[in-house]
Amino acid sequence: MAPPTSRPSVNGVEFPPEPTVGPSLTNALHPRDLAIKEVDGFSYMGCFANNATVIAGYHEEFSRLNPDYCCNVCKNRSTNNTWCGLGNGNYCFCDSTTVANPSSLPDSSCSSTCYGDVNYACGGAGAVGLYSATTEFVPTKTAIVSKTLELEGYSNYGCFTDSSDHRVLSAKQQVFQMNDPEWCCSFCAGAGGGYRWCGVENGHNCYCASSTSSGALEAPASECKVGCYGKPNVQCGARLRINLYSATGSLPETVSAASTTQADQESTTVAISGNSSGSGSGLSGGAIAGIAIGAVAGVVLAGLAFWFLCRSRRKDDFDIE
């Protein structure tokens, strides 16, 4: 596509000039590992499938596209355009909202080089890299959130390193604008498919599985610093960092937060080694010992009752004689 001869404009306001092309555009046709461009006033939300167009309000093809240019175009078209997205290296999408619960994709699906800056990613084929300027539910990504949430019937395993190509929890994933551990684990245990493991990542992502992937590596709690969209003061992982939870017994019908102090919440993380399984009963050693003692006591009481019954019968027989 030939570069436009004049700058596009809306209501007499010109869009910003397209950026100067760097290296040859042939590089844009060969996906590779690329950096995610930070855009002032916007947060990068991740890579999403462009099913029925994630952002449907406006789209245009630009020969020299990069994330800054696209998001500026969206802002100049309308102050209501709080979302901007980039696809296939040269497409820019704008709107005030997205489709409900868009499908998240691995970062590798958004690996098309920007036509205007070959150092950065601009979505992919059938995939859109999304940026949001929404402030209603998107927490700041620079503030460190240290508080974790304890859930009744669940163990809090803490913060772990995740990978877009090898997820710690790989069975199911979903994006929720009101995400938090309680919401996510309720989804995994119920409508999500009855999964024992649940994890929250990057504020809005929810992951489910029956067990964790092998080789899950624990990360410092400070790296899971992004606030949940549903509870901004609670940790919901970070980019490629996931807060993990596992059901300790039978899957509850509903999941609710436990009444614990913050000191309790921050001292319950344990490490996962190898391939953790969610099929155990989740009973503690003390609970098992209590069950065993109760069983023995029951046998003793039954024996005593039988002895008294036999003695009574013998006495009756003696009286008859």
N, C-alpha and C positions, 0 to 999 in steps of 0.2 A: 504494500500500500504506500502510495506517495505521500510525503509529508504535506500537511495542509498549507495552503498559500497564505492564510490569515488565521489569527487566533480566534477560536470559538468564543462566543459571548452570550450572556443571558441578560435581557433588560438593559443592554448597554454596558454591562460589566464584563470585561474581558477575563478569560481564564488566564492563569499564569503561563508564561512561555514554556514550551516543551523543553526538557533538559537536553543538553548537548550529548550526542551519541559518543560513546567511548569506543571500545573495541568493536570488531566486526560483528554484525548482527547474526552471522552464521553461528556464533557461540550460543545464541539464544535458543537454537534448535536442538541443543544437546544438553539435557538435564544433568545436573551434577550437584554436589553438596554446596549449598549457598547459604549465606547469612540472612537472617530476618531483619529487615530494615525497621528501625525505630522511627516513628512518625510523631512529631510534636502534637499533643492534644488528642492522640489516639492510642489505644492499646491493641496489640496484636492478639487475636482471639484463637488462632489456629487455622488448620486446613480443613475444609468441609466439602462434601460432595455437592456439586451444582445441580441437584435434582430439582426440576421445575423452577430453576433459578432461585438460589438462596436469597439473593437481593434482586428484587424484580422491578424497582422503581425506574431506573435509568441505566443504560449501559452504552458504551461507545468504545471503538477500537482506536488506539493511539500507537503511532509508529515509534515513539520514544518514551514509553511508559516507565514509571517507577512508582513505588508506594506514595512518596511525598506528592508527586504530581496528581495521582488519582484522588487522594483524599482532599487535596486543595480544590480540584475540579468539583468534587461532591459538595464541599462547603460553599463554593461560589455559586453553584446552581441553586442551593437552598440551605438555609440554616437548619432546616428540619432533617437534613441528610446526616444522621449521626452514624451511619454505617457506610464503609467503603470496602470494596473487594477487588481483587486482581486475579485474572485468570489467563492461563495459556501464554503468559509473557506480555501480552499487548491489549488485554481487555480490562476495562474499568467499570465497576458496578457501583451504583449509589442508591440508598433508600433510607427511610426513617426507621425501618424495622427489618427483621429477617423472617423467614418462614419459621413456624413453630418447631422447636427441637431439631435443628439441622443435624445431618449425619456427619460425625467427626471422622476424619481420615488421618492416616499417618503423615507426618511431615514430609516424607519422601514423595507423597503424591503431589505436593506443591513444590516441585523442583524445576519449574520452567524459569529460565533466566529472564529478567526484565529487559525489554527491548531498549529501555533508556539507561540502564545501569546493570551491566553483566555480572556485578558482584552480589546481586541480591535476587531473591526468589519473588516471582509474581504469579503465584498460583500454579496451575497445571492443566492438562487436558481433562475436562470434566471435573475440575477441582478449583476451588476459590480460596485464596488466602484472605481472611477477614480481619478488618480493623474496626474498632468501635470507639466512638466518642461519648457513648452513653454514660451518664453519671448516676442514674437512679439506682442501678443494681450492680454496676461494675466497680469493685473496690480498687483502691490505689494499689499498684503493683510495687511501689517503692517502700511502703510502710511494712514493717515486719510484724506479723501476727504470731504470737507465741502460745496462745491458748488452744489446747486441743479439747475435743468433746468426748466424754465417756458415754457409752450407750448401754442400756440395760440388756443383758444377755449377750454382750459382745466383748471381746478382748481388743484393746487398742494396741496395735503392734508398732505404731509410730511411723516415721518417715522413711521411705525407701526410694532408691533410684529406679526410674522407669526408662523404657526405650520405645520409640515409635515403631521399631521393627520387631521388638520382642517384649511385649507387654507383660508386666507382673501378673495382671489379671486380664486374661485374653478372651473369655467366653462372650462377654457382652459389654458394650459401652454406649453411653448416652450423654447428651448435653442437656443440662437443666439450668434455666435462668434463676431458679430458686434453690440451687443446689446447696446441700450441707450434708454431713455424715448421716444424720437421722433420715433425711429425705432419700439419700442414695441407698442406704442399707435396707430401707423399707421397700424400695423399688427392686433391688436384687433378690430379696427374700420372697417377694410377692409376684407382681406382674413381670418382673425381669426374668423369672424362670426358676425360682427356688434355689438361688446360689447362696452358699455359706459365707463366701468372702466378698467384701465390698471395699472400694477405695475411691477417694476423692482426689482430684488432680486439677491444678491450674484454676481453681475457683469454681469452674462450671462443669468439669468432666466427672462422670460417674462410671466406674468399672466394676464388673461382676465376674465371679468364677467359682467353681467348686474347690479349686486348689490354686496355689500360687505357682508360677513358673519356676523352674529350677534356677539356682544361682542368683536369687533376689538379694540385692546388696542394700544393707541399711545405710541411711544417710543421716547427717546431723539434723536434729530437729529444727535448727535455724534455717535450713534450706527449704522446708515446707512452710513458707512464709506468706503465701497468698491467701487472703481472706475468702471465705465462702460467699458466693453470690447471695445465698439465703440468710447467712449469718456472717457478716463481714468481720466480726471480732473473733471468729473461730478459724483455725487452720483448715485449708482445703488444698494441701499440696503446693505445687508450683509447676513451672514448665519442666516436664519430665521428672517430677518429684511427686510421689503419691503417699497419702496417709492411708494406712491399711487397717481394716477391721475384720474380725472373724467371729461368727456365731459360736458360743461356747456350749450350747446344748441344742434342743429342738428349735427349729426356726420359729421365731415369734410371729404372730399374726400382724402385730404392729410393733414398730421400733420407737422407743422413746429415750430421751436423754436421762442419764442417771443423775441423782442429786449428790454431787461430789464437789469438793472445793477445788480451786485451781491447782493447789499444791498436789492433791491427789491425782488430778488429771495429768500433771506433768511428770509423774513418777511411775507410769504404768506401761511404758514401752519395753518390749522384749525383742530379741533378735529371731529371725527366721533362718533356719539352716536347711539347705536342700529343698526338696519338693514338699511343702507343707500340705497336709491333707485336712479337709474339713469334715471328715467322717467320724471323728471321735466324739465321745459323749460329752467332753468338756467338764467332767466332774473332777473336783480337787481331791487330793489324797485324803484330807480330813473327812470329806463327804463319803468317800468309799469306805473308810474305816468305820464311820458311823453306821453305814448300812450293814456291814459285816457283824458288828456288835449287836445290832438290833435283831439280825437273823438268828444268832446264837441264843440270845435271850428268849426269842420266840420258841425255839426248840426245847429249851429247859422248862419253860412254863407249860408247854404241851405235855412234856413227860410227867411233870408233877400232877397235872390234872388227871392223866391216865392212871397214875399210881393211886390217887385218892379214890377214883372210881372203882378200881379193882378191889381195894380194901373195903369199901362200902358194900360191894356185892358179897364179899366173903363174910362180912358181919351179918348181913341179911340171911345168908344161907345157914349160918350158925344158929341164929335165933329161931328159924323154922324148925330145925332139928330138935 
